Amino acid sequence: MNKRQRPLLGKKILLGISGGIAAYKCAELTRRLIEQGAEIRVVMTACAKEFITPLTMQTVSGHVISDSLFTPQAAASIEHIELVKWANLLLIAPATANIIAKLSNGIADDLLSTLCLATQGPIAISPAMNVQMYQAAATQNNLSIIAERDVFIWGPAEGMQACGDVGLGRMLEPDALVDLCINFFASDAKILSSVSITITAGPTQEALDPVRYISNHSSGKMGYAIAVCAQKMGANITLISGPVNLSPPKNVKLIKVLSAKEMHCASLASLKECDIFIACAAVADYKPARFASQKMKKQQGIDDLMIKLVKNPDIIASIASVEPPPFCVGFAAETQDVKEHALKKLKAKKLDLIAANNVSITDQGFNSDQNALTVYSKSRQFDIPFADKKEVAVQLLTIISKHFTAKE
């Protein structure tokens, strides 16, 4: 294999294995990562060694396993500092509820948790646990906390578990984790260098009166993740954002709007310098036909209130119809018949790509830190598995980059 065929050549991955049954997959994961060119060092917790032996991991990785803070070798080299300086990525797989809780709370009581606290580099985790443990409020809160600290959350997958239960909680398979590692490092490559991208994000608000409006549950997290990752890939970003509770991304041009009309105007104005337009915002399809200048009061004896709505402009369709149009990527947030609705929008709005997701699925889409997308072109389908929205953004942008380059 040459460098092009081994996309992880020269990359150094520190694999942290915590104590779950899915640890048995780590030998295969290590082998696959090495096949792609990566160098692997392995850290194991005491519980991990109950599921897979250090000798197995030493044999497949080609390096002595690290498992304690208190060996003479570790003390001599301050191993937890040396390891994190060596690594380009700390990948914890499987990541149990216990290690996730330690990450969230800054607990450092063994080598792996100490590494997590000592590293200034990127951390990715692949959760693996029983479905009830994954869905527990404490675990979900811990995941939200570490996501805000820019820890990449890869998975979990859904399916049959070792205990016999079925649901979310399975560690992603080795091939999926290898692909995620490849995509992660691809984000460092400036594949969108000097490309100008406009991204819409968040909800819009359509005013009824001075105190009320019509809106939706969009948090803007997906659009902001795309903006951050695209900027890292070298693109010049204009982010047109509806009202969200998110910190503005660094080094992007941020335009704040409220209504669909304002977003439409800002989008059209951005076309002077726009190679790719990504319509990620959840734009209100309708707005009130009349704005009440005073607060609408309850009327005595009247239990029903009729509000007439009129259509808002279709932003992505308007952008795709200009001459010449930028490369247009739409989003389809659906609750049923996802593929059918997405393909219909792709054709009707004359888009280059459309990214569809089922927002009726728990923990996916609106307000979540994770998502899964299916991307459609006129002839192909690309599945982006359930993962942290930043990782989903990297995979989406990689797909966009390939199609945009091919169209040029």
VOPAGU-2260 file (C-alpha; in pm, 1 decimal, decimal comma):
REM VOPAGU-2260
SITE   aa  ch    i         X         Y         Z
SITE  MET   A    0       0,0       0,0       0,0
SITE  ASN   A    1     115,9     353,7     -70,3
SITE  LYS   A    2      38,8     657,4     143,8
SITE  ARG   A    3    -281,4     727,8     -45,0
SITE  GLN   A    4    -402,3     375,0      29,8
SITE  ARG   A    5    -298,3     396,0     396,8
SITE  PRO   A    6    -471,5     713,1     514,5
SITE  LEU   A    7    -353,2     676,6     875,0
SITE  LEU   A    8      15,7     650,3     785,4
SITE  GLY   A    9     220,0     837,5    1046,5
SITE  LYS   A   10     -75,8     886,6    1281,4
SITE  LYS   A   11     -26,6     789,6    1645,8
SITE  ILE   A   12    -334,9     658,7    1824,4
SITE  LEU   A   13    -342,9     583,4    2195,1
SITE  LEU   A   14    -612,3     319,6    2247,4
SITE  GLY   A   15    -766,5     317,1    2594,1
SITE  ILE   A   16    -954,9      -1,3    2680,0
SITE  SER   A   17   -1194,4       5,7    2974,7
SITE  GLY   A   18   -1376,5    -284,6    3133,7
SITE  GLY   A   19   -1662,0    -393,8    2909,5
SITE  ILE   A   20   -1733,2    -713,4    2718,4
SITE  ALA   A   21   -1676,2    -521,6    2394,2
SITE  ALA   A   22   -1305,3    -512,7    2484,5
SITE  TYR   A   23   -1273,6    -835,0    2287,9
SITE  LYS   A   24   -1316,3    -627,2    1968,1
SITE  CYS   A   25   -1002,8    -425,6    2043,9
SITE  ALA   A   26    -759,9    -680,5    1901,8
SITE  GLU   A   27    -934,2    -659,7    1564,6
SITE  LEU   A   28    -966,3    -281,3    1593,4
SITE  THR   A   29    -593,0    -250,2    1656,8
SITE  ARG   A   30    -508,6    -473,8    1363,2
SITE  ARG   A   31    -732,2    -275,0    1128,3
SITE  LEU   A   32    -586,9      57,8    1241,0
SITE  ILE   A   33    -232,7     -69,0    1186,1
SITE  GLU   A   34    -332,9    -190,3     838,3
SITE  GLN   A   35    -429,6     168,8     759,3
SITE  GLY   A   36     -85,9     291,1     864,5
SITE  ALA   A   37    -143,8     397,2    1226,3
SITE  GLU   A   38      92,2     329,1    1514,0
SITE  ILE   A   39     -97,0     204,6    1818,9
SITE  ARG   A   40     -11,3     214,7    2187,1
SITE  VAL   A   41    -255,5      55,9    2430,2
SITE  VAL   A   42    -362,0     149,2    2783,4
SITE  MET   A   43    -579,3     -96,7    2976,3
SITE  THR   A   44    -773,9     -57,7    3298,5
SITE  ALA   A   45    -772,0    -333,8    3558,0
SITE  CYS   A   46   -1125,5    -437,3    3456,8
SITE  ALA   A   47   -1033,8    -442,1    3087,3
SITE  LYS   A   48    -778,5    -714,3    3161,4
SITE  GLU   A   49   -1064,5    -934,8    3281,3
SITE  PHE   A   50   -1204,9    -938,5    2925,9
SITE  ILE   A   51    -892,9    -944,0    2705,7
SITE  THR   A   52    -533,9   -1016,1    2803,5
SITE  PRO   A   53    -247,9    -767,3    2788,6
SITE  LEU   A   54     -47,5   -1030,4    2599,9
SITE  THR   A   55    -307,0   -1031,8    2320,9
SITE  MET   A   56    -299,1    -654,0    2288,7
SITE  GLN   A   57      81,0    -644,7    2309,5
SITE  THR   A   58     105,0    -901,2    2030,7
SITE  VAL   A   59    -128,7    -718,4    1790,3
SITE  SER   A   60      -1,7    -366,7    1869,1
SITE  GLY   A   61     369,0    -448,1    1878,4
SITE  HIS   A   62     415,6    -244,7    2197,6
SITE  VAL   A   63     422,8    -323,5    2569,2
SITE  ILE   A   64      85,7    -250,7    2728,7
SITE  SER   A   65      52,8      31,4    2982,7
SITE  ASP   A   66    -179,7     -46,6    3272,1
SITE  SER   A   67     -57,1     120,5    3590,9
SITE  LEU   A   68      62,2     450,1    3730,5
SITE  PHE   A   69     293,9     276,7    3971,2
SITE  THR   A   70     532,4      55,2    3772,0
SITE  PRO   A   71     903,1     150,4    3790,3
SITE  GLN   A   72     897,2     229,0    3416,1
SITE  ALA   A   73     594,2     455,1    3452,4
SITE  ALA   A   74     744,0     640,6    3745,9
SITE  ALA   A   75    1077,7     688,7    3571,1
SITE  SER   A   76     928,3     848,0    3259,5
SITE  ILE   A   77     611,3    1002,7    3406,8
SITE  GLU   A   78     430,2     777,3    3161,8
SITE  HIS   A   79      93,5     950,6    3160,5
SITE  ILE   A   80     259,7    1269,6    3036,3
SITE  GLU   A   81     481,7    1095,5    2782,1
SITE  LEU   A   82     192,5     897,6    2632,6
SITE  VAL   A   83     -35,3    1195,2    2576,0
SITE  LYS   A   84     251,2    1395,1    2423,6
SITE  TRP   A   85     313,4    1104,3    2185,4
SITE  ALA   A   86     -45,4    1057,9    2070,6
SITE  ASN   A   87    -231,0    1240,8    1793,9
SITE  LEU   A   88    -558,5    1095,6    1924,4
SITE  LEU   A   89    -672,1     927,5    2245,8
SITE  LEU   A   90    -944,5     677,1    2154,1
SITE  ILE   A   91   -1129,6     505,0    2438,1
SITE  ALA   A   92   -1305,3     191,6    2315,7
SITE  PRO   A   93   -1501,2      52,6    2477,2
SITE  ALA   A   94   -1592,6     351,4    2692,3
SITE  THR   A   95   -1795,5     227,1    2987,2
SITE  ALA   A   96   -2034,7     436,7    3193,6
SITE  ASN   A   97   -1763,4     442,6    3459,7
SITE  ILE   A   98   -1489,1     597,5    3246,5
SITE  ILE   A   99   -1740,8     842,2    3096,5
SITE  ALA   A  100   -1834,3     952,5    3450,5
SITE  LYS   A  101   -1465,3     996,1    3534,2
SITE  LEU   A  102   -1414,2    1205,9    3220,6
SITE  SER   A  103   -1712,5    1422,5    3308,7
SITE  ASN   A  104   -1602,9    1484,2    3666,2
SITE  GLY   A  105   -1226,0    1503,8    3620,6
SITE  ILE   A  106   -1151,7    1194,3    3828,9
SITE  ALA   A  107    -800,5    1055,6    3778,7
SITE  ASP   A  108    -763,9     739,0    3987,4
SITE  ASP   A  109    -592,6     507,3    3737,3
SITE  LEU   A  110    -367,0     541,1    3434,4
SITE  LEU   A  111    -641,9     579,6    3171,5
SITE  SER   A  112    -841,9     841,9    3359,6
SITE  THR   A  113    -519,9    1027,8    3443,4
SITE  LEU   A  114    -429,2    1030,4    3073,6
SITE  CYS   A  115    -767,9    1183,1    2994,9
SITE  LEU   A  116    -708,3    1462,7    3242,8
SITE  ALA   A  117    -347,2    1520,0    3133,7
SITE  THR   A  118    -401,9    1538,3    2757,4
SITE  GLN   A  119    -443,9    1862,1    2569,9
SITE  GLY   A  120    -502,7    1670,2    2248,1
SITE  PRO   A  121    -825,7    1530,0    2102,9
SITE  ILE   A  122   -1020,3    1254,6    2279,3
SITE  ALA   A  123   -1276,3    1027,1    2115,9
SITE  ILE   A  124   -1486,5     769,8    2297,9
SITE  SER   A  125   -1697,5     477,9    2175,8
SITE  PRO   A  126   -1962,2     415,4    2444,1
SITE  ALA   A  127   -2045,8      53,3    2526,2
SITE  MET   A  128   -2287,2     -52,2    2798,7
SITE  ASN   A  129   -2631,0    -192,5    2873,2
SITE  VAL   A  130   -2916,1       8,2    2718,3
SITE  GLN   A  131   -3056,3     105,5    3060,1
SITE  MET   A  132   -2713,9     226,3    3171,8
SITE  TYR   A  133   -2675,9     428,0    2852,1
SITE  GLN   A  134   -3018,9     586,5    2885,7
SITE  ALA   A  135   -2975,5     664,5    3256,9
SITE  ALA   A  136   -3002,3    1034,8    3334,0
SITE  ALA   A  137   -2655,7    1039,1    3492,4
SITE  THR   A  138   -2491,2     887,9    3183,1
SITE  GLN   A  139   -2672,4    1122,0    2945,1
SITE  ASN   A  140   -2574,4    1419,6    3159,4
SITE  ASN   A  141   -2211,5    1304,7    3162,5
SITE  LEU   A  142   -2213,5    1264,1    2784,3
SITE  SER   A  143   -2353,4    1614,9    2740,6
SITE  ILE   A  144   -2082,3    1759,2    2963,6
SITE  ILE   A  145   -1793,3    1593,8    2780,8
SITE  ALA   A  146   -1944,7    1681,2    2441,4
SITE  GLU   A  147   -1934,8    2048,2    2543,9
SITE  ARG   A  148   -1564,4    1998,0    2616,8
SITE  ASP   A  149   -1512,5    1884,1    2255,8
SITE  VAL   A  150   -1477,1    1513,7    2329,6
SITE  PHE   A  151   -1583,5    1319,5    2018,7
SITE  ILE   A  152   -1857,8    1066,1    2092,5
SITE  TRP   A  153   -1861,6     783,1    1838,5
SITE  GLY   A  154   -2173,0     571,5    1878,4
SITE  PRO   A  155   -2315,5     374,9    2039,7
SITE  ALA   A  156   -2476,9     137,2    1793,1
SITE  GLU   A  157   -2814,8     -26,4    1840,9
SITE  GLY   A  158   -2876,5    -400,2    1855,2
SITE  MET   A  159   -2856,9    -716,7    2064,3
SITE  GLN   A  160   -2642,5    -680,7    2374,2
SITE  ALA   A  161   -2445,8    -939,4    2571,3
SITE  CYS   A  162   -2711,7    -941,1    2844,0
SITE  GLY   A  163   -2985,3   -1017,7    2589,7
SITE  ASP   A  164   -3138,4    -669,8    2588,4
SITE  VAL   A  165   -3188,2    -485,0    2260,3
SITE  GLY   A  166   -3123,0    -112,8    2216,4
SITE  LEU   A  167   -2856,2     156,2    2208,1
SITE  GLY   A  168   -2535,5      65,5    2386,6
SITE  ARG   A  169   -2328,2    -153,6    2157,4
SITE  MET   A  170   -1974,5     -41,0    2079,5
SITE  LEU   A  171   -1930,0      42,7    1712,4
SITE  GLU   A  172   -1769,7    -233,6    1507,4
SITE  PRO   A  173   -1394,9    -205,9    1431,6
SITE  ASP   A  174   -1449,3    -110,9    1065,6
SITE  ALA   A  175   -1678,2     176,5    1166,0
SITE  LEU   A  176   -1426,3     304,9    1422,0
SITE  VAL   A  177   -1144,6     284,7    1165,8
SITE  ASP   A  178   -1353,7     490,9     923,1
SITE  LEU   A  179   -1420,9     746,4    1196,4
SITE  CYS   A  180   -1048,0     772,3    1271,1
SITE  ILE   A  181    -975,9     822,2     900,8
SITE  ASN   A  182   -1242,4    1093,2     877,3
SITE  PHE   A  183   -1114,5    1256,4    1195,9
SITE  PHE   A  184    -764,4    1294,7    1056,3
SITE  ALA   A  185    -903,9    1394,3     716,1
SITE  SER   A  186   -1047,8    1702,7     884,7
SITE  ASP   A  187    -691,2    1822,0     941,1
SITE  ALA   A  188    -629,2    1808,6     567,2
SITE  LYS   A  189    -727,0    2138,4     408,9
SITE  ILE   A  190    -961,3    1974,1     158,0
SITE  LEU   A  191   -1176,4    2289,0     148,4
SITE  SER   A  192    -888,6    2534,5     131,3
SITE  SER   A  193   -1000,7    2878,4       5,3
SITE  VAL   A  194   -1354,6    2754,3     -64,8
SITE  SER   A  195   -1623,6    3002,7      45,5
SITE  ILE   A  196   -1914,5    2835,5     223,6
SITE  THR   A  197   -2237,6    2987,0     351,4
SITE  ILE   A  198   -2415,5    2786,7     621,8
SITE  THR   A  199   -2758,1    2856,0     770,1
SITE  ALA   A  200   -2818,7    2724,4    1120,7
SITE  GLY   A  201   -3072,1    2717,1    1401,8
SITE  PRO   A  202   -3443,0    2798,6    1403,8
SITE  THR   A  203   -3627,2    3105,1    1284,3
SITE  GLN   A  204   -3886,2    3297,2    1484,8
SITE  GLU   A  205   -4205,0    3430,3    1323,8
SITE  ALA   A  206   -4362,4    3697,8    1542,1
SITE  LEU   A  207   -4733,1    3685,4    1632,4
SITE  ASP   A  208   -4726,7    3991,5    1856,4
SITE  PRO   A  209   -4459,8    4172,6    2064,3
SITE  VAL   A  210   -4424,9    3879,4    2307,6
SITE  ARG   A  211   -4508,8    3562,8    2110,5
SITE  TYR   A  212   -4368,7    3384,2    1806,7
SITE  ILE   A  213   -4385,0    3058,9    1610,0
SITE  SER   A  214   -4064,8    2854,8    1606,3
SITE  ASN   A  215   -3930,0    2498,8    1638,4
SITE  HIS   A  216   -3693,7    2286,5    1849,8
SITE  SER   A  217   -3374,6    2338,2    1648,0
SITE  SER   A  218   -3071,7    2411,0    1868,1
SITE  GLY   A  219   -2835,5    2507,3    1584,7
SITE  LYS   A  220   -2577,3    2251,9    1702,8
SITE  MET   A  221   -2552,9    2072,4    1368,5
SITE  GLY   A  222   -2503,5    2390,3    1166,4
SITE  TYR   A  223   -2248,3    2527,8    1412,3
SITE  ALA   A  224   -2059,4    2195,4    1406,7
SITE  ILE   A  225   -2044,7    2212,7    1027,0
SITE  ALA   A  226   -1914,9    2569,8    1045,8
SITE  VAL   A  227   -1640,1    2479,7    1294,9
SITE  CYS   A  228   -1526,1    2173,2    1100,4
SITE  ALA   A  229   -1540,8    2345,5     759,8
SITE  GLN   A  230   -1328,1    2631,2     891,3
SITE  LYS   A  231   -1076,4    2376,4    1022,4
SITE  MET   A  232   -1069,2    2221,4     673,1
SITE  GLY   A  233    -961,0    2554,0     528,0
SITE  ALA   A  234   -1291,4    2705,1     412,7
SITE  ASN   A  235   -1397,7    3068,5     446,8
SITE  ILE   A  236   -1724,3    3055,0     641,4
SITE  THR   A  237   -2029,1    3278,8     653,4
SITE  LEU   A  238   -2266,7    3148,7     922,1
SITE  ILE   A  239   -2621,8    3284,4     907,9
SITE  SER   A  240   -2773,1    3192,3    1241,7
SITE  GLY   A  241   -3119,0    3206,9    1388,0
SITE  PRO   A  242   -3154,0    3258,1    1765,9
SITE  VAL   A  243   -2950,0    2992,6    1950,9
SITE  ASN   A  244   -2776,6    2950,1    2286,0
SITE  LEU   A  245   -2435,9    2866,3    2139,3
SITE  SER   A  246   -2101,7    3042,7    2150,6
SITE  PRO   A  247   -2006,0    3197,3    1815,4
SITE  PRO   A  248   -1748,8    2983,4    1631,6
SITE  LYS   A  249   -1403,9    3139,3    1598,2
SITE  ASN   A  250   -1280,4    3279,4    1268,5
SITE  VAL   A  251   -1616,8    3273,2    1090,6
SITE  LYS   A  252   -1834,1    3559,9     968,2
SITE  LEU   A  253   -2147,2    3539,9    1185,1
SITE  ILE   A  254   -2473,4    3702,2    1073,3
SITE  LYS   A  255   -2753,6    3685,8    1330,3
SITE  VAL   A  256   -3115,8    3684,4    1212,5
SITE  LEU   A  257   -3457,4    3614,6    1361,9
SITE  SER   A  258   -3713,9    3552,1    1089,2
SITE  ALA   A  259   -3718,3    3345,0     772,8
SITE  LYS   A  260   -3739,7    3666,9     571,0
SITE  GLU   A  261   -3422,6    3800,2     735,3
SITE  MET   A  262   -3243,5    3468,7     674,9
SITE  HIS   A  263   -3358,3    3471,0     312,6
SITE  CYS   A  264   -3222,5    3821,4     254,6
SITE  ALA   A  265   -2891,8    3742,2     427,7
SITE  SER   A  266   -2855,7    3422,0     224,9
SITE  LEU   A  267   -2905,5    3599,2    -107,2
SITE  ALA   A  268   -2660,0    3871,4      -4,8
SITE  SER   A  269   -2396,4    3606,6      77,4
SITE  LEU   A  270   -2393,3    3472,7    -280,0
SITE  LYS   A  271   -2141,2    3735,0    -392,0
SITE  GLU   A  272   -1876,4    3515,6    -230,2
SITE  CYS   A  273   -2025,9    3168,1    -205,2
SITE  ASP   A  274   -1902,2    2847,1    -364,8
SITE  ILE   A  275   -2106,9    2609,8    -147,8
SITE  PHE   A  276   -2438,5    2682,8      23,5
SITE  ILE   A  277   -2541,7    2449,6     309,2
SITE  ALA   A  278   -2899,0    2503,3     428,5
SITE  CYS   A  279   -2891,5    2343,4     772,4
SITE  ALA   A  280   -3133,1    2584,1     943,3
SITE  ALA   A  281   -3480,4    2470,4    1044,2
SITE  VAL   A  282   -3669,3    2749,9     874,4
SITE  ALA   A  283   -4034,8    2804,5     958,7
SITE  ASP   A  284   -4240,2    2708,8     653,8
SITE  TYR   A  285   -4517,0    2954,6     747,0
SITE  LYS   A  286   -4551,2    3285,1     927,7
SITE  PRO   A  287   -4853,5    3471,5    1066,5
SITE  ALA   A  288   -5032,9    3668,8     796,8
SITE  ARG   A  289   -5073,6    3959,0    1039,2
SITE  PHE   A  290   -4849,6    4089,5    1316,8
SITE  ALA   A  291   -5045,7    4226,4    1612,7
SITE  SER   A  292   -4879,3    4546,3    1728,5
SITE  GLN   A  293   -5011,4    4491,7    2083,7
SITE  LYS   A  294   -5014,1    4176,6    2293,2
SITE  MET   A  295   -5304,7    3951,6    2194,8
SITE  LYS   A  296   -5526,5    3916,9    2503,9
SITE  LYS   A  297   -5759,6    3635,5    2596,9
SITE  GLN   A  298   -6119,6    3721,5    2519,0
SITE  GLN   A  299   -6385,9    3642,0    2773,7
SITE  GLY   A  300   -6611,4    3363,2    2648,5
SITE  ILE   A  301   -6392,9    3285,2    2342,3
SITE  ASP   A  302   -6208,8    2952,2    2368,8
SITE  ASP   A  303   -6079,3    2924,8    2011,5
SITE  LEU   A  304   -5826,9    3143,4    1835,6
SITE  MET   A  305   -5774,0    3126,3    1461,0
SITE  ILE   A  306   -5438,7    3239,7    1322,3
SITE  LYS   A  307   -5395,9    3270,1     948,1
SITE  LEU   A  308   -5054,8    3161,3     822,5
SITE  VAL   A  309   -4884,9    3235,6     491,4
SITE  LYS   A  310   -4584,8    3068,1     330,8
SITE  ASN   A  311   -4232,3    3185,5     395,4
SITE  PRO   A  312   -3981,5    3202,1     109,8
SITE  ASP   A  313   -3807,5    2870,9      35,3
SITE  ILE   A  314   -3446,9    2973,4      96,8
SITE  ILE   A  315   -3259,0    2677,5     -50,7
SITE  ALA   A  316   -3484,7    2666,4    -358,3
SITE  SER   A  317   -3421,4    3038,8    -414,8
SITE  ILE   A  318   -3045,5    2990,0    -385,7
SITE  ALA   A  319   -3045,2    2691,0    -622,0
SITE  SER   A  320   -3238,8    2890,1    -885,3
SITE  VAL   A  321   -2991,3    3178,6    -924,6
SITE  GLU   A  322   -2757,1    3181,6   -1225,5
SITE  PRO   A  323   -2500,4    3046,7   -1182,8
SITE  PRO   A  324   -2601,3    2864,8    -862,4
SITE  PRO   A  325   -2352,7    2769,1    -591,5
SITE  PHE   A  326   -2314,6    2402,3    -500,6
SITE  CYS   A  327   -2633,5    2352,3    -295,2
SITE  VAL   A  328   -2675,4    2115,5       0,1
SITE  GLY   A  329   -3013,8    2089,4     166,8
SITE  PHE   A  330   -3130,7    1924,6     488,0
SITE  ALA   A  331   -3445,4    1720,8     538,2
SITE  ALA   A  332   -3551,3    1669,3     899,1
SITE  GLU   A  333   -3834,2    1418,0     878,1
SITE  THR   A  334   -4042,9    1201,5    1110,1
SITE  GLN   A  335   -4155,7     940,3     855,4
SITE  ASP   A  336   -4080,2     821,4     499,8
SITE  VAL   A  337   -3741,6     991,3     528,5
SITE  LYS   A  338   -3589,0     868,0     202,5
SITE  GLU   A  339   -3900,7     939,7      -3,9
SITE  HIS   A  340   -3932,5    1297,7     124,9
SITE  ALA   A  341   -3559,2    1365,8      91,8
SITE  LEU   A  342   -3538,1    1250,5    -268,9
SITE  LYS   A  343   -3848,0    1451,0    -355,8
SITE  LYS   A  344   -3687,2    1767,2    -213,5
SITE  LEU   A  345   -3357,4    1694,0    -386,6
SITE  LYS   A  346   -3528,1    1685,8    -725,1
SITE  ALA   A  347   -3789,1    1957,0    -674,4
SITE  LYS   A  348   -3541,2    2212,2    -538,0
SITE  LYS   A  349   -3264,7    2121,3    -786,7
SITE  LEU   A  350   -3008,7    2047,1    -516,0
SITE  ASP   A  351   -2670,1    1882,1    -554,4
SITE  LEU   A  352   -2697,8    1691,2    -225,6
SITE  ILE   A  353   -2948,4    1653,5      54,7
SITE  ALA   A  354   -2877,6    1531,2     408,6
SITE  ALA   A  355   -3174,4    1357,5     568,6
SITE  ASN   A  356   -3236,5    1248,3     924,5
SITE  ASN   A  357   -3523,8    1108,2    1126,2
SITE  VAL   A  358   -3580,4    1354,4    1409,7
SITE  SER   A  359   -3840,2    1127,7    1570,7
SITE  ILE   A  360   -3560,9     895,7    1690,6
SITE  THR   A  361   -3457,6     949,7    2053,0
SITE  ASP   A  362   -3120,9    1124,6    2103,8
SITE  GLN   A  363   -3090,3    1208,5    1733,9
SITE  GLY   A  364   -3134,4    1545,8    1569,4
SITE  PHE   A  365   -3293,6    1845,6    1740,4
SITE  ASN   A  366   -3128,7    1954,6    2068,4
SITE  SER   A  367   -2908,1    1644,6    2076,8
SITE  ASP   A  368   -2528,1    1644,3    2072,5
SITE  GLN   A  369   -2537,4    1347,6    1835,1
SITE  ASN   A  370   -2689,7    1277,0    1497,2
SITE  ALA   A  371   -2701,0    1034,1    1206,4
SITE  LEU   A  372   -2752,6    1134,2     844,9
SITE  THR   A  373   -2820,5     975,1     510,7
SITE  VAL   A  374   -2686,2    1187,0     226,8
SITE  TYR   A  375   -2841,5    1156,4    -119,5
SITE  SER   A  376   -2710,8    1272,2    -453,4
SITE  LYS   A  377   -2899,8    1221,1    -777,6
SITE  SER   A  378   -2752,4     871,9    -810,8
SITE  ARG   A  379   -2598,9     765,6    -479,9
SITE  GLN   A  380   -2665,7     725,6    -109,2
SITE  PHE   A  381   -2414,0     775,8     174,0
SITE  ASP   A  382   -2487,5     667,6     531,8
SITE  ILE   A  383   -2327,2     861,1     817,5
SITE  PRO   A  384   -2371,7     655,0    1138,0
SITE  PHE   A  385   -2488,4     784,5    1475,0
SITE  ALA   A  386   -2205,4     992,8    1624,5
SITE  ASP   A  387   -2115,5    1324,5    1780,4
SITE  LYS   A  388   -2234,6    1610,4    1557,5
SITE  LYS   A  389   -1877,8    1729,2    1500,4
SITE  GLU   A  390   -1784,8    1387,2    1363,2
SITE  VAL   A  391   -2102,9    1378,1    1153,2
SITE  ALA   A  392   -2004,1    1722,0    1021,1
SITE  VAL   A  393   -1659,1    1598,0     919,5
SITE  GLN   A  394   -1806,6    1305,3     727,4
SITE  LEU   A  395   -2069,4    1525,9     562,5
SITE  LEU   A  396   -1808,7    1782,5     456,9
SITE  THR   A  397   -1587,6    1507,9     315,4
SITE  ILE   A  398   -1877,7    1393,1      96,9
SITE  ILE   A  399   -1954,6    1752,5      -4,5
SITE  SER   A  400   -1590,5    1819,1     -90,3
SITE  LYS   A  401   -1567,5    1517,8    -321,8
SITE  HIS   A  402   -1887,0    1608,7    -508,6
SITE  PHE   A  403   -1802,2    1978,0    -527,6
SITE  THR   A  404   -1457,1    1900,8    -669,8
SITE  ALA   A  405   -1604,6    1658,5    -922,7
SITE  LYS   A  406   -1854,0    1920,9   -1040,0
SITE  GLU   A  407   -1596,8    2198,0   -1089,7
